[in-house]
Amino acid sequence: SCPRAPPLPPSQRKETPELEIDVDELLDMESDDTRAARVKELLVDCYKPTEVFISGLLDKIRGMQKLSTPQKK
């Protein structure tokens, strides 16, 4: 069997906070820069790298915009 790390004492344990990102709020924003800034704000407590997550999320939102709103000319 593999050796397991001893459990951290409660003072050092970090609960993973639930994070909700309001996609509708992001869809209503003017630009990707505004969206990225908002998502960075929401992820401020996240200690993992967030750049890849944010760019992937913005790609998905761009795709959703194309589906949900007729192109304005």
C-alpha positions in Angstrom: 0.0 0.0 0.0 1.1 3.6 -0.6 2.2 5.7 2.3 -0.3 8.4 3.0 0.4 11.9 4.2 -0.8 12.5 7.7 -4.0 14.5 7.8 -3.5 18.2 8.3 -4.5 19.7 11.7 -7.8 21.6 11.4 -6.0 24.9 11.6 -4.2 24.2 8.4 -7.0 22.6 6.5 -8.5 24.7 3.8 -12.1 24.0 3.0 -12.7 24.3 -0.7 -15.1 27.2 -1.0 -18.0 26.8 -3.3 -17.8 29.4 -6.0 -20.7 30.4 -8.2 -20.0 32.4 -11.3 -23.1 34.1 -12.7 -22.8 33.4 -16.4 -25.7 35.7 -17.2 -23.9 38.5 -15.5 -20.8 37.9 -17.6 -22.9 37.6 -20.8 -24.3 41.1 -20.1 -20.8 42.7 -19.8 -19.4 44.8 -22.6 -16.0 43.1 -23.2 -13.8 40.2 -22.5 -11.6 42.5 -20.4 -14.5 43.4 -18.2 -15.5 39.7 -17.9 -11.9 38.6 -17.1 -11.6 41.2 -14.4 -14.9 40.1 -12.8 -13.8 36.4 -12.9 -10.4 37.3 -11.4 -12.3 39.1 -8.6 -14.3 36.0 -7.9 -11.2 33.8 -8.0 -9.1 36.1 -5.8 -9.0 33.4 -3.0 -8.0 30.7 -5.4 -4.4 29.7 -5.0 -4.2 27.6 -8.2 -3.3 29.3 -11.5 -6.5 30.9 -12.9 -5.4 32.2 -16.3 -6.2 29.0 -18.2 -9.6 28.6 -16.5 -10.5 32.3 -17.2 -9.5 32.1 -20.9 -11.5 28.8 -21.3 -14.5 30.4 -19.6 -14.3 33.5 -21.8 -14.2 31.2 -24.9 -17.3 29.4 -23.8 -19.1 32.7 -23.1 -18.2 34.0 -26.6 -19.8 30.8 -28.0 -22.9 31.3 -25.9 -23.2 34.9 -27.0 -23.2 33.8 -30.7 -26.0 31.3 -29.9 -28.1 33.6 -27.8 -27.9 37.1 -29.4 -28.4 38.1 -33.0 -25.3 39.9 -34.2 -25.8 43.6 -33.9 -24.6 45.6 -36.9 
